[in-house]
Amino acid sequence: MTPDPNLDPTPDTTAHSDRKAWMGLLARASPGQLAGLLPDLPAHDILRAPEIGAVMVRGRIGGTGAPFNLGEMTVTRCVLRLADGVVGHAHVQGRDRAHALRAAVVDALMQTDAAANLRQTVLTPLQTAETTRRTTRASKAAATRVEFFTLVRGEDQ
């Protein structure tokens, strides 16, 4: 008897984590760069047109404390279906409808046979740009770092 994959207690989460990674990368990407890397969109049907809304952002003090509501953030979401039936989703920060639409198209295409080519032509340049931005930001922050030290006074010995 073949086991039911829906009842498997240890499902393969590799595909889930890969999708989470590329969706996060698309959401953080510069809308202009994404448009430049994918100028032409394939045929698709809009299931949920790009719409603007707000989400509550939660925080934790020190990353480990009790969660609290930090505030609201504006997001744009979109859901579409490619001509072959694959569905793509996107949530991006801000009010850029075109960014959400393009990110949803890439999400859908990454679930097809075009994934390997798309990874090279779109995701790798986006990842490189993000790494460069993070490195630049970290070096600017490091340049302003102040280290405090104290001198031992004679009466403290």
Secondary structure as UniProt FT lines:
FT   HELIX           5..7
FT   HELIX           14..28
FT   HELIX           31..37
FT   STRAND          44..60
FT   HELIX           61..63
FT   STRAND          67..82
FT   TURN            83..84
FT   STRAND          87..93
FT   HELIX           97..109
FT   TURN            110..111
FT   TURN            113..114
FT   HELIX           115..118
FT   HELIX           119..123
FT   HELIX           124..143
FT   HELIX           154..156
//
